[in-house]
Each structure stands twice: as C-alpha cells, then as structure tokens.
Amino acid sequence: MAAGHHDDGSTYSPRIAFIYVFNLIVGTGALALPSVLTTGGWVLGTLFLLLVAFTSFVGVTFMIESMAAANALSHIRHAQSQDGHYLSDTEPLISDGETSVIAGGGSESDGGSARAGGGGGGGGGGSGAGGERGGRGAEGSSSGGVGSGVGGPFEIVQRMEMAQMADMFFGDWGRIFFYIALILYLFGDAAIYCTFVPRSLVAFFFPENPPPWAFDAFLTLFVAVIVPFCFFDFQKTKPLQIVTMVIRNAAISTMIIIAAWVAYNEGPRTTGVPNFRIGALPNLFGGAVYAFMCHHSLPGIITPMREKAFIPRVLLSAFLGVFLLYLLLFLSCGIAFGVGAEDPITFNFSPAKFGWIGDLLFLFPVVTLSSNYPMLTITLRNNLDTLLTLLFPKGSSLLPAAPAFSPRLPPRASRFSDGPVGGSGGGGGGIGEKALRVPAKEKKGAAWRRVFVTLLATVPPIACCVIAEHNGVNVNSLVGATGAYAGAAVMFIIPACLVYRSRCILNQELPQGLDDSARRYEPHPLNQHASPFRSPSWVTSLVLLAILVIGFISIDEILY
C-alpha cells in the first residue's frame, strides 16, 4: 500500500475547514427537504431530521478515529521497516516524561517544555503551523480533553483516503465491496451534477423551445470554469468555497424570510400537513437520509487543517449549523406552502411572483452543485489513485508509478516559514505535516500521474451525461438508485467497519498503553482522536441502520 497521500503542504484554519464541511453537507439535498419532510409531518419530519444528523455525526467521528489509527499504523510500520526495529510490549509509544519516544524513531523534546506547552507532536490544542510559529504552544495544555496534548503517532498528518484505510484494515472481499460502493456513489453523483447544472442553465435562459446546442454549450462552460479546480487539492478551492458559502447562506436565508413573509401576509397553509405519519418513512428515507453526507471527503478536508485539537468543535458546529438551517427551512416553507412545497423548494419562489429574486433563487442549485463538484471529484481522484497504486504498483506505460512518500519528516525538515505545514512541533521538535519526499526526477511523473487520474475521474461522468442527454436517457434514474444503495454503504457501513477493524488491528499491533481491562473493540487509549461513541454497540447500530435504510429505499423505489 502507498504510504499515504500528500499535497503541497499548504494548510488552513479550523474556520476554513468548517466552511468546507458546511458546504459539502448543504448540497442540493437541502432544496428537497421541505417537500419530503412535510409528507412525514411536523413531529416525524423533525425527529427524522434529528436522527439523520445524529447518526451521520456518529459515522463522521468513526472516520476521524480511523484516520488517526491509519496514521499511527503507517508511521509505526514505516519506522519498523526503516530501522529493522520492532516495538516490544513494554516499550512506550509516548512516555509520561518530558520526552515522547515514538516508535523507536527518535525523541521529541523542546528542552523540557514540549509537553508543558502542548507543543510536541501536533495534537496540542492550539498548536498550529510549526507550533504556530513557536509562539502559541502554551495553549495546548489548557485545552484538555480528547484531541489535546501530544499528537504522537496518532496525529492526522497523512491524508489517508477511504481507499487507503480499506486496503489497510479490510480483507480482499471487504476491499471489493468498498470500491464498488464508493465508485458507484461518487461516479453517480458526478454524473448527476454535470447533467443538472447545464439543464438548469438551459431552463433558465431558454424556458421555451431551447436550441439543440444549448445543453452542450452550457456543459462546455461548466467544464471550462469548474473542472480546472479538480486538478488541485481542497486547499486550492478555498476562494470558491468561501464565496459559495456566502451565496448559499444568503439564498437559504432569503427563502426562509420570504416564506415567513408569505405565511404572515397570506396566512399559514398547514391544512393537510400531518403531525406524525408513519407511512411516510419510505419516502423520508428515500429523499432525506443523505442530507448530512460528507464522510467520503473528510480525509481531504481534515488533514490540511492546522489545529487538529479543534476537529470535534469544527464538525459539531458544522452539523449543528446545518441542522438548524434545515429545520428553519422545513418549518418556514411548511407553514407557508404546506403540502404544496415543491421539490426543489426554489420552484415555490417563481420569478413570475417574486421577480428577480425568484430568478436568482432558481440559479441557486447551479451554484451549489458547481462548488461541490470539485470536492466530489477530488475525493474520487484520490481514491482512484490508491486503487491504481494497488493494481499497478510499479506503474505502466501510461501511468507513472506513485511517488515514494515518507510518512513523516524529522523535526528539522518540518519547519516552514509561512504556514505550509500544519501543527506539529512546539518550536523545536515535532512531527511535520508536510511529509513529501519526491526526488526532482520524479516530480514530472507525479504531475502527469495527477493529470491522468484527474481525467479518469472527470471524463467518464461527463461522457455519461452527454450520451444520456443526446439519447433521451434520464441520468438520475440511471444512477440515482444505485447511488442510493451505495450511499448507505459510504455513510454508514464503511465508517462502522473501518473503525471496528482499526480498533482490532491497532490494539493488537500497538499494545502500549493498554491495561488488562482494555477491550479489543474499543478505541486505543493513546488515540486522542478517538470517537466519543466508544462502545461496539454503536458500530452495530450503524450497520443495522444501514440495513434499515436499504430496506426503506427499496420500498420507496417500488412504491413511489
């Protein structure tokens, strides 16, 4: 397996990470929610939204724990292979003294103040790029709790994509299931995205009798403007994400305000909306269960974040913010339009009634999908890259071999002057987040490999939507159903299986820190990024929920 993916080393603050997660969650699913939730009623709709948010958050914490576990295993195995040194059961990973001995690979110390200042290792709360230039290390010890303190081998410094974790933790059948589910979901979503955007633009500019060239012209515009972002990493899409969040929040806030104005002036239209209709569960699961999907892109979003101690806060605030936004949109539109709430809800704000505001709201899905498409495609590219590395470890005539990566650079090599590296050392020692060692002669091959894999991730969905459009095939019906089933695996089954297997393997290979009462299926006690949902029953519950979701989606596909 490849040792891990690395980018150019640029990082961003927890606030930017919040924007990425927020934007990824609030896709076009938000526009379908009022229509779907009103079928279940006020009480059931609200409870269902809360259930989806909570279970999705559980899966997200499982992903973070698995990423940290994968980083630790990769680091330890790399150190063992380099030194020929294997840890004994009595040799500590992280000692209780001033110096942290990590996998026999040397010590971290900043003259006796690393642990006191929270600066050694990168997990310390408030320890950012290069220890925040060595001046903010003291914040680490005061933050406390999970995620603070010495980062050690569990710090998330390598971008471990889902595919890499599957290769590390799953067997052959598990890997096959994983790749089928992930590729079906991401390819399907990408095909839907690059179909919906041109069609929306055609409907906006040519509401009646659109010319035959219109779809191809707008698809070409979409490719020219958006696809170039797909060749970079998440960090390079930061301006696009910031602008998108402003537009998205402005649009949704406008819809909430207008809906409240309609309800006030024309009276509420709650007649026909039930309080609790259990028969609507298949429709709810089919239309709203993926309203909080973000799991597949977490490695690319979280790894470049500087202050890893803020990961729980970033994720929790993003989920709470999205939940409140969804709830306000559901209640306001439900009161204003009742059972007349359409899918998407922007159709209730027609230009004929609301003028230019209606025109702008009609284009809102275009902005949403256009900003999410690069994140989706970058995730697909990174996972395809791992798959190709497994299939062709030495490369081929068209595909250069993946560059050799060292999981973590020694402290001296991890210092940078202007923040390209995330929170590791406390001024002196630490584990650098930029761990890329690519010889100059390999850089050209690495660049061509990125171009090749990016084209592999972008061209097939675009070709699929062109063929479907010119042959009268509904892309949504073609890939929507398979994407729905694959989505259950990506959102529930894969995170649950990853965290379960990572706990088993980690507690077996890294016995340091375990006591006699430690359970094999619980998080490693040294993992500061461990999920708060520690019990194995949470893993079982998530898998059972996935089975329930698949059952209700099947019923929804048959009945509706």
Residue, then its C-alpha position, 0 to 999 in steps of 0.5 A: m500500500a502507498a504510504g499515504h497521500h500528500d499535497d503541497g503542504s499548504t494548510y488552513s484554519p479550523r474556520i476554513a475547514f468548517i466552511y468546507v464541511f458546511n458546504l459539502i453537507v448543504g448540497t442540493g439535498a437541502l432544496a428537497l427537504p421541505s417537500v419530503l419532510t412535510t409528507g412525514g409531518w411536523v413531529l416525524g419530519t423533525l425527529f427524522l431530521l434529528l436522527v439523520a444528523f445524529t447518526s451521520f455525526v456518529g459515522v463522521t467521528f468513526m472516520i476521524e478515529s480511523m484516520a488517526a489509527a491509519n496514521a499511527l499504523s503507517h508511521i509505526r510500520h514505516a519506522q519498523s521497516q526503516d530501522g529493522h526495529y520492532l516495538s516490544d510490549t513494554e516499550p512506550l509509544i509516548s512516555d509520561g516524561e518530558t520526552s515522547v519516544i515514538a516508535g523507536g524513531g527518535s525523541e521529541s523534546d523542546g528542552g523540557s517544555a514540549r509537553a508543558g506547552g502542548g507543543g510536541g507532536g501536533g495534537g496540542g490544542g492550539s498548536g498550529a503551523g510549526g507550533e504556530r510559529g513557536g509562539r502559541g504552544a502554551e495553549g495546548s495544555s489548557s485545552g484538555g480533553v480528547g484531541s489535546g496534548v501530544g499528537g504522537p503517532f496518532e496525529i492526522v498528518q497523512r491524508m489517508e483516503m477511504a481507499q487507503m484505510a480499506d486496503m489497510f484494515f479490510g480483507d480482499w472481499g471487504r476491499i471489493f465491496f468498498y470500491i464498488a460502493l464508493i465508485l458507484y456513489l461518487f461516479g453517480d453523483a458526478a454524473i448527476y451534477c454535470t447533467f443538472v447544472p447545464r439543464s438548469l442553465v438551459a431552463f433558465f435562459f431558454p424556458e421555451n423551445p431551447p436550441p439543440w446546442a444549448f445543453d452542450a454549450f452550457l456543459t462546455l462552460f461548466v467544464a471550462v470554469i469548474v473542472p480546472f479546480c479538480f486538478f488541485d487539492f481542497q486547499k486550492t478551492k478555498p476562494l470558491q468555497i468561501v464565496t459559495m458559502v456566502i451565496r448559499n447562506a444568503a439564498i437559504s436565508t432569503m427563502i426562509i424570510i420570504a416564506a415567513w413573509v408569505a405565511y404572515n401576509e397570506g396566512p399559514r397553509t398547514t391544512g393537510v400537513p400531518n403531525f406524525r405519519i408513519g407511512a411516510l418513512p419510505n419516502l423520508f428515507g428515500g429523499a432525506v437520509y443523505a442530507f448530512m453526507c460528507h464522510h467520503s471527503l473528510p480525509g481531504i478536508i481534515t488533514p490540511m487543517r492546522e489545529k487538529a485539537f479543534i476537529p470535534r468543535v469544527l464538525l459539531s458546529a458544522f452539523l449543528g449549523v446545518f441542522l438548524l438551517y434545515l429545520l428553519l427551512f422545513l418549518s418556514c416553507g411548511i407553514a407557508f406552502g404546506v403540502g404544496a412545497e415543491d421539490p426543489i423548494t426554489f420552484n415555490f419562489s417563481p420569478a413570475k411572483f417574486g421577480w428577480i429574486g425568484d430568478l436568482l433563487f432558481l440559479f441557486p442549485v447551479v451554484t451549489l452543485s458547481s462548488n461541490y463538484p470539485m470536492l466530489t471529484i477530488t475525493l474520487r481522484n484520490n481514491l482512484d489513485t490508491l486503487l491504481t497504486l494497488l493494481f499497478p504498483k510499479g506503474s505502466s506505460l501510461l501511468p507513472a508509478a506513485p511517488a515514494f512518500s515518507p510518512r513523516l519528516p524529522p523535526r528539522a525538515s518540518r519547519f516552514s516559514d509561512g504556514p505550509v505545514g500544519g501543527s506539529g512541533g512546539g518550536g523545536g521538535g515535532i512531527g511535520e505535516k508536510a511529509l513529501r519526499v519526491p526526488a526532482k526526477e520524479k516530480k514530472g511523473a507525479a504531475w502527469r500521474r495527477v493529470f491522468v487520474t484527474l481525467l479518469a475521474t472527470v471524463p467518464p461522468i461527463a461522457c455519461c451525461v452527454i450520451a444520456e442527454h443526446n439519447g433521451v436517457n434520464v441520468n438520475s434514474l440511471v444512477g440515482a438508485t444505485g447511488a442510493y444503495a451505495g450511499a448507505a454503504v459510504m455513510f454508514i457501513i464503511p465508517a462502522c467497519l473501518v473503525y471496528r477493524s482499526r480498533c482490532i488491528l491497532n490494539q493488537e499491533l500497538p499494545q502500549g498503553l493498554d491495561d488488562s481491562a482494555r477491550r479489543y473493540e474499543p478505541h486505543p487509549l493513546n488515540q486522542h482522536a478517538s470517537p466519543f461513541r466508544s462502545p461496539s454497540w454503536v458500530t452495530s447500530l450503524v450497520l443495522l441502520a444501514i440495513l434499515v435504510i436499504g430496506f426503506i429505499s427499496i420500498d420507496e423505489i417500488l412504491y413511489 
